[in-house]
Amino acid sequence: MKLSIRFALVSLLVAVAAGCGALDPGGGSSLEKAREEGVIKVGFANEKPYAYRTEDGEVTGEAVEIARHVFKQMGIEKIEPILTDFGQLIPGLKAKRFDAITAGMYITPERCREVAFAHPEYRIGEALAVKKGNPKNLRSYEDIANNPDVTVAVMQGAIEKQYLKQVGVKEQQIKSVQDQPAALAMLKTGRVDAITMTGPSLREVLEAEGDDGVETVEDFRQPVIDGESIVGYGATAFRKDDRDLLEAYNRELQRMKESGKLLEILQRFNFSEENLPGEKTAEELCRG
């Protein structure tokens, strides 16, 4: 009888300890695991200036260098950068192919339902490029909406498609492409009338691919949705159950802002002081 009671008590204690993770040899938080292994897998959208591969094979960019600095300060010596299509970032994170994702990803209420965002690293507006001379006289998303014959190329998964539809652009006017160079190629060959992306992205793709036959709309009017001019806030995202990684990332990001290191990295990739995120938080942006 005493043996049975003792066995039952031992079994109960083991079960409780296992539930707490104390006896799980593979246990520990995601942050502890990454620190122990010294590496973390980060998914980046393959888009200049956020993340791209140089001619010598190095992966760099605004998002890459911010991530390298933050994770190193968190005690994780290196990142394993994985370049992928923008539309594969959130599915890849949820499928655990990455531990974090970033590069040109705005915080939106829709995305907040799927992933947990750190606080923003930058804020930025949109830009538009058209054929030389702007033959369709396009200076805003509203101009595209008001001309149903106009077509515009947008990178698959990018927020610009949502903005276009919110101001009244029809689905059939929007052509989804794999990346920004593909969008530019469509504009150059006349398959679309315009392309849209963030300002730094447009500058980078025109510099890399050439601007023959196209021009940036210098007097472009930012889209106005629900009475407000739209500005996007980009950030790194984690799985919802990786709160330890998220909170540690936010602490180090705040230190970067206060030290001036964040601005230093942004300026290396065609951003300026006006692109600093200010005091906006992920929680505010997730509420919309």
Summary of the structure (lengths in Angstrom):
residues: 288
radius of gyration: 22.6
end to end distance: 62.6
largest distance: 93.6
contacts: 926
relative contact order: 0.17
helix: 42%
strand: 22%
